[in-house]
Structures are given as structure tokens and as C-alpha cells.
């Protein structure tokens, strides 16, 4: 009788513990600032404890960009006669040119996510909705600072397991901006780079050493785009070699005043170079995750 009770208690607690585990993103996320913007990158492994649930996950979510495709129409004649009569419009311009001139420039901002997958996805979707709502209702294009402080408020007022990097090109400041946001909502603007996740502890020394060598010649934030891409890619690969929760592919985005550009990089064992996602996706995935049947 005692053995039966012990057996039920043991397996009951084991099942309860297994069901309580969350899908986490033990990960490596990196953002590096260069002279015209920022380069962000992350690995693609999502795990549940020791089980890899997704080898090709996307851990970089864009919450502010020009891809909203919103065209704010000009006010009507009645509106011009009432409350907007102080606005002057060049009558010589065509309707298309006037509409294009009425659309304000927009920043491009992304969130690099680490922590609970459910919490970070909820946070990214909520922030994106709020920024889109602000643009539609108030005709206001937010900045990177607006996004970062909105994320801070959500983390401070809710019990969310998330450590994030908020980075992008700020159209107000005219440069790349990086914010690191820790658990509890602590927000710090990083002048050169930021890294987070379970693999970040393996690469902080490497990134400091690499940037210190560049600073001997010129200012750190004046590194070129190619140098930033190489630094982000190498750093994430080093973390993937040491951290069991980081793996898969290296996904990077170059963010500048022209928008975003996605790059993919496979592990060094596959010997594939960095390239545009649309061009190299098929060749990289054929080596990274080959089909079971020809």
C-alpha cells in the first residue's frame, strides 16, 4: 500500500512539473550600431528544457516600419475651411505628390526577443498594435525611444519573463539607436552594442575586444556596415558553439534610413556565406534541414 501511494505521488508530481514548463528561447541576440544604422541578429533555436521544438524560429519582430503602407489623405475643403485653414498646400503639385508629401517619415524599429516565447510574442504584438493605432488615430510616427519606453511600462506592470533589445533607425535623431531592456523594465541606451540571452556571456569579451581594436583607429560607432555584419555573425556563431540553448541559423537584419534588409548565415560547418534571405534560403535550408525523401 505504501509503494502504491509513493508511486502515485512521484509520477503525479513529475507530470505536473512537465506540464508547467514553458516554451523558452534560450538564445543569443545581438545588436551593433554602425555609422548609418544598426545590425541586429539572433539564432533560430527554440527549446523546451532540453528538447528543441523549433530549429528555424524568428526571434526578431518588427514593431515600427514603413511596411504599414499607410497613406494619410489630405484634408477635404470643408476641413480646410474650418480647423485646418492655416495649412498651406502647393496647388501646383499633383494629387499623388501631395499625398506623398503628407506622409511623414517613419522610423524602423525591431525587438530582439529572449525569454518566454509566449510572453515575448504577446509583448511584440501588443506594442506593434499600439504604434499602429497611434499612427492611424493621431497621425504620429513614433520613434525608437517611444517603443522602448512602451515596452518598459509593459514589463514593469506585468509579470512577463522577457529580456529584450529594442533597436532600429530613428528618423528624429537621424542615426541608429539601441536600447537594452531587462527583466522588470530596466532600460539602458547602449552607445555601441548590446547582447542578451543565454549565450551572451560567451561573447561579451569577444565583442569588447573587437570594438576596442576598431576604436584605436576611429570611433566605435563609425564602423562600416560590412564590419557590423561580420561582427554580429561571428559573435552569434561563437555563442552557438558554446551554448546548448543557441543553435540553428544566424538571422540578421540591416536597418538604416532606407528600411530593413534580411540576411541569413548558416553555421560554419556548412561553409555558406552571408547572403540575402530570398537568394540563399533554399540553398542554406537544403544543407541545414535536408528532406527525408528525395
N, C-alpha and C positions, 0 to 999 in steps of 0.2 A: 504493500500500500504506500509506503514511504517512497519507493522508487518511482511509482506511477505519478505521485504528486510532484516529485523533483523533475521528472521528465516533462510534465506539462508546464511547470513554471519556467524551466530552462528554454524550451522551444517557443513558449509564448513570448518571453522577453526578447528572444532572438528575432522573431518575426516583427515585433513592434519596433525594434531598433532598425531593422532593414527597411521598414516602411517609412521611417522618419527621416531617412537620408534624402537630401535634396540634390538635384542636378546642379553641380557646381562647375565653374570654369576655372579650375586651377590652370593658370595661363601665364603668358608673358605679353605685356602690352608696352609699347614704346612710342614716344613722340619726340621728334628732334626738330628744332627751328633752324631754318636756313634764311638766306638773305631775302627771298621773295615769298616765303610762306612757311609751311611745316610739312614734315613727312611723318605719318603715323603708320604703325604696323602691329600685327598680332599673329600668334599662331592660330591653328584651326582645330585644336583638340578640345572636346567637351567630355567630361568624365563624371561618373557616379561612383565615388570612392575609388576603387581600383579598376573599375570597368569603364572602358572608352565607349561612350554612347554615340559620339559623332566625330568623325575624323576630318570633316570639311565644314566646320561651323564658321559663321561670320560673327566676329566679336567687335566689329566697328560699325556703329549705327550713326547715320547722318540725321541730324535733327533740324538743321538750318541750311538751306541751299537754294539756288535758283531753279532747281528742278520742280519746284512747286508750280511753275508755269502760270503764275497769276498775272493777269493783265488788268490793271486798275483803270477803268474807263474814266474819261474826262467828265466833269460835271455838266449837267444839262443847262440850257439857257435860263430856266426858272431858278435853278440853284445859283447860277452866276449873278442873277439879278437880286438875290436875297442875301445869302450869308457869305458867298464866295466872290463878291464883286471886286475885291481887292486883288484877286489873282489875275495876272496878265498872261495871255496866251498869244503866241505869234500866229497870226492868221495866215501867214504865207506858207506855213508848214502843212503838209498833208495830214489826213486823219491818222495814218499809220505812224508817221513821225511824231505826232503829238502824243499818241498813246505810248510810244516807246520812251518819249521824254518824261512822261508822267510816272513811269515805273522807277522807283528808287533803287539804287544799287544795294545788293544784299551780301551779307557775309556767308561764308561756307563753314559750318561747324559740325564736328563729329564727336561722338562719345566712344572711347575705347573702354570696353566693359570687362571687369573681372569680379568674381564673387558668385553669388547665386544667380543662375541663369534666369530663373523666373523673375527675381527682383530687378535685375538689370534690364531685362526686356520690358517689364512694366514701366520702369523709370524712363527708358528711352522713348517708348510710345507716348507716355504722358507729356513729356517735355516737347516732343515734336508736335503734338496736338496743341499745346498751349502757344507755341511760337507761330503755328499756322493760324490759330484763332486771332492772335494779336495782329497778324499781317492783314487778315481779311476785315476785321472789325475796326481796327484803329489805323490802318494804312501805315503801319510801322514795321520796319525791318529791324529785327533785333541784332545785337552784337554778341560776340563770344562771352563777354562779361555777363550779359543778361542770361544767357544759357547756363553759365557756371553757377551764378547765384540762385537761379531757379532750382538747379539740381541740389545745391546746398540746402535749401529750405526743405525739399522733399526728404533728404537724408536725415536732417535734424529732427523733423517732426514725425517721421515714420521709422519703424523698426525694419530697415532694409539692409541686407547683407551685400554691400556693394562698395568697391573701391574703383574709382573711375579716373580717366584722363579726359578732359574737355579741351579740344584743340581745334584750330582752324585759322582761316584768314579773316581778319577783322577789317571791314570796309571803312570803319570810322578811323581807326588808327593807321590803316594802310600797311599792315605788317602781320606776320604770323604771331599767334598768341597761344600759350599753353597754360592750362590750369590743372593741378592735381587735386583731387577731392577724395579724402579718406573716409573711413567709417565714422559716422557721427556728424559729417558735414564740414570738417575742416578743409578750407580751401586756400591754396597757395599758388600764386602765379610763378611759374618757372621760367627763368630767362633763357635757358639753353636747351634743356631736355627734361623729360620725365619718364620714369618707368615704374611699373607696378605689376602685381601678380606674384604667383609662387616662384616664378623663375627670375624675378627682378634682382634678387640678392646675388645671383651669379654673375651679373653683367654690369653692376654699378661701377666697379673698379675699372672694367674694360672701357666703358664709355667716358669716365673721367680722364683716363689716361689718353684716350684718343683725342678728346676735345682739348686737353692741355697741350698736346703737340701742335694742334692747329693754332691755338691762341698765341704760341710763340711767334708765329708768322703774321697773323691777323686776328681780328676779333672773332670770338667763337661763333656768334650768330651770323657771321659773314661767310660761313661755309656754303659751298655751292650745292645745287640740287642733287647732282650725282654723288657728291660726298655724303650727303644726308641719307640718300637711298642705300648706299653701301654700308653706312654705319648702322642703320636700322636693321637691314637684312642680316648682317654679320652678328649683331647683338642677339637677335631672336634665335638664330641658329645655334649660337653658343649656349643659350638658355635651354634650348630643346635637347642638346647633348647631355645636359646635367640634370634637368628637372624632369621627373617622370610624369608630371601632370601637363607638360607642354609638349606639343608634337604636331605632326601633320605638315601643312604647308605654311609658308610665310606670306601673309596677305598684307599689302601695303597700299597706301593712298598718298598721292602728292596733291596738296591743297595750296592753291595760290589764288590770285585775283581772277583768274580765268575759270575757276571752279575746281573740280576734282579729276584725278586720273588714277585708275586702279592698276596695280602691278601684282604679279604673282611670282613666287620664287619657291622652287622645290628644294628639299634637303640636298646637301652636297653629294650624298651617295648617288643621287640620280644625275648629277652633273648637268643641270639645266640652268641656264642663265635667267636673269630677270627680264621680263617682257610684259607687254600689255596683256591684261587678263583675257581679252577676246582672242588674241592671237595664239597664246601659249597654253590656254586652259586645256584644250583637248590633248596636246602632247604631254603636258605635265600629269594630268589625271590618268592617262594610259599607263604611265610608269608608277604613279603613286598608288592607284587603286585599279589594277587590271581586271578586266572582265573574267568571270569564272569560266565562261564558254566562249570560243572564238566566234 
